[in-house]
């Protein structure tokens, strides 16, 4: 199984990122981080990992834009009662946000978990012009894949080298740094939201 991931896993990366971008909540970013770390260990070329993830994000988002947003439309959300109740509550605000800040939502949505798999079809529902969507979607997908891929590539390799060199102590330090980073990010965002 390890051999598959280290030698033939890029199609899997493409499929997971594409399906997540289409609208199914899969761990696409986690897959990119995993393959970035594998690239850092010499199993893949990081440029290829980034290109595969960016292409998958762009293709998946465009499928979500057309299939769910434009072709499925509001009728798709009215088929099941539970989904209609949810969409009646959430979609008007999302469509309004898309009308006011469409390009920004599509671009930065790539970096936010829930928006990563919903922004594309909300853009389609809101009738955002496809070329405008494509521009912001491609820009966001390329920036996201590059940033996350390179952080995993360099951070993963550094962490693996430190653990190999310093043993379990390095693992403990890496774990503490990750926990502190998560706490700062999580609670810092809440603090910033309260101040706004």
N, C-alpha and C positions, 0 to 999 in steps of 0.2 A: 504494500500500500504506500509506504514511504517513497519507493521508487517511482510510483505513478505521479505523486505530487511534485517530486523533484525533477522529473524529466518530461512529463506529458500533461501537466496540470493547467496550462494556460487556457485551453478550451473551457475547462471548468470555471476558471476565473471569469472568462468572458460571459458564460451563461449565468453565473450567479449575479454579477453586476448588472447584466442586461435585464434579468427578470426583476431584480430589486428596482431598477430604474423604471421599468414598465408599470410597477404599482404593487408588487407583491413584497411584503416586508421580509426580505432575506438579509443575511449578514454580508452585504456586498463590500462595505468598507473593511470589515474584519478580514474578508478574503483578500482584499488588496494589501492590507497590512501583512498578512501571512506570506503572500508571494513577494512582497517587498523585502521581508526578512530572509526568505529563501534566496532572493537575488543578492542580498548582502552576504550570504554564505557561499556565493559563487555558483548556485544552481541555475540561475537565469540572468539574462542581461536586463538591468533595471529599465533601460529605455524601452525594451520590448514589453515588460510588465506594465509600464505606464501607458504605452500606446494601446495595449489590449484593453486595459481598464477604461481609458478615455473613450475608445471606440465603442465599447459595450455600454457605457453610460449614455453616450449620444444616441446610439441605436435604440436602447431601451426607452429612453425619454421620448424619442420621436414616436415609437410604437404606442406608448401611453397617451401621448398628445392626440394621435389620430384615432386609435381604437377605442379608448375609454372616453377621452374628452370630446372629440369631434363627431365620431360615428356613433358611439354609444350614447353620449349626451345625457341629459337629465332623465330620459326614459330608462336608461340602465339603472339609475338609482331609485326609480320608483317601482321596480319589480318586486322587491321584498319589503315588508313593513318595517322591520328593524333598520334596514339600510335607508329607507325613505325618512324615517324619524331622525336618524343621524344626519343625513344630507340636508334636510330642511333646517337643521340647527347650525350646521357648520358651513355648508357651501355658500350661502349668501355673503358671509363675512370673507370667505376665501376668495370669491369672485371679485368682491369690492377691493380687496387688497391687491389682487392681480391687475385690476383696472388702473389703480393708482400707481403701483410700483412693479409692474409686470416684469420688466427686464431684471431688476434687482432681485425680485423673488426667485426667478428662474436661476439666476447666477448663484446667489448665496444659498438658495435651497439645496444645492448640491452638498453643502457642508453641514446641513442640519438634518438629523436622522429622519424625522417624520416628513419633512418637505422633500427629502431625497426621493421618496417614492410616491409623492402626491402632487408636487408642483407641476409636473408635465401635464397630467390630465386635467388639473384645474385650469391651466393655461388654455387647453383645448376647449374646456367647457366655457371659459370666458371669451372664447373666440379671439384670442391674441393672434395677430397675423403670424403665419407660419415662419416667414423669413426672419422676423424679429425674434421669435421663439428660438429658431435654429441658431441664430448668432449667439444669443445669451446662453443657450443650452450648451453649445460647443465650447464657448469660453469657460463656462463653469465646469464642464466635464474635464477639460484639459487641465485647468488649474487644480481641480480637486485631485485628479489622478497623479499629477506631478508632485503636489505638496505631500499628500498622504504616502505616496510611493517612496519619495525621497526620505521622508522622516523615518519610515519603517526600514528603509535600506540602510541608512547611516545609524539610526538609533538601535536597530536590531542587531547590526553587526557589532557595534560598540558594546552593547549589553552582553552579547554572546562571548566576545573576546574577554570582557571583564570577568564574567563568570568562569570562563576557562582558566584565566590567569590567577584569579583570587579565590576561586571556589565558592563555597556557600555564603561567605561574608558578602561577596559582591552581589549575589542573588538577593540577599536581605536588603542591601542598600538600594538596588534597582527597584525592589518591591516597595520600599518606603517612599522613594522618589515618585513612583507611579501613583501611590495612594495620596501623597501630599498634592501632586499635580491635579489629580481628580478632585480632591476637596477644594482646592483653590479655584478651579474652573467652575465647579458646581455651585459653591456658595458665593463665589465672586459674581456669577451671573445673577443669582437671586438678589444680592446686595445692589447690583447695578439696576435691576428692574425696580427695586423699591425706591431708589433715588430718582428714577425717571417718573 
